Amino acid sequence: MASTPTSQATTPVRAAIASFVGGMLEYYDFFVYGTAAALVLNKLFFAGLSPALGTVAAFATFAIGYVVRPLGGIVFGHVADHLGRKRSLIATLLVMGVSTVLIGVLPTYSSIGAAAPMLLLLLRLIQGFGLGGELGVASVFAVEHAPPGRRGFFGAFAYSGPFAGLVLSTGVFGLLSLMPADAFASWGWRVPFLFSVVVVAVALIVRLGVPEPTVLRTAGDEVTKPRVPVVEALRGHSKDVLAVALISAAPNTIFYIVTVFSLSYATTAHGVPQTTMLTIVTLAAVFLFTATPLWGGLSDRIGRKKPIILGTIAEGALLFVFFLGLETSNTLVIFATTVLVLGLGHAVVNGVVPAFFCELFPTHIRASAVSLGQQLGGVMGGIAPLVAATLIGANWGGWLPLAAYGVVLCALGVSATFVALHRWDRSIVSSHPAAAVQS
């Protein structure tokens, strides 16, 4: 049956919702692990180590999930470019859901000894593999469905979803952390992982109801699909893939320093209760996921480069403000500085880059190229809590080396944005990008 004008008009909205909800629920799974790593996994799965080494080991398993994400980006990006965006997004949901539920039923070190951290590591690798294809393909899906002149706004919902997933995961853990400590350590920490069954089912229902983008079918008529899209992306668009990776590295790193590492650091170094930090991160993330589409919409009017550059600079500078806020141990000050670094830095960059990245590549390799670049940058973010724990533990000047590390990555991201092609006012239907428009 042919689509009616009404259904065609609502498809961009449905695609944005599908990208948002799917991203929210998949990243809920991923953030659940990050929060658990900061709060409890070091005690349950690395009991043979000192508390400091146990925390480093728990964050190492958090980081390893990011190391495998580029492989997931390649595999699921390939599926998206060859078989369709929708099939790829459904596959990533299933992989993430199964691995997360299995973590929720995994025996701890006290039950099966050294096998416990090994199994945890394996499931974390599977999680990372599944998530590797989510963000890139979801952003491509939303941008390709967007109406002319609105790619920034609609594409931003793909990046807004993960922040809503953070709200959901930290909110759940915040409630559970009110339990008696023994009950939480015994079984309470498992509840967020098992809840994944529900959230994945909801995401599947939403995604099954949205068709493939029209641009995908149009491009398919114009050009023969390469056998391995990622190879063509690296052969003909290696500079753009590198630009995506560098632009993604700084916001990913600073985000995980603020939302994951700080959960344990604020408690151990400054005496801020864990429940307080969870509440602060949750409330700040609410502001983050609501502001992200607004910045994306603004980029439809003023272009992509300037907001990305200014947002990246702001994020690096405000990271120092965030750590100064932690030193006060004052709840309101910490909340204000968290909102600043996430809302005036992170939200700006992440609201604009979905459309910006998609506009760099032709349709037949777009999902593979965007996914690979994003996940290479994501590796830097994934190792951030591990780097942070190592630098702080080495006592090389408190948090200053960590903040400097974030600033260096911001400088690389700004440089990559300057040299990347800017095509925000050109069509993305053509398989071969037109000449770039610089700004």
Summary of the structure (lengths in Angstrom):
residues: 439
radius of gyration: 20.7
end to end distance: 43.7
largest distance: 66.3
contacts: 1764
relative contact order: 0.15
helix: 82%
strand: 0%
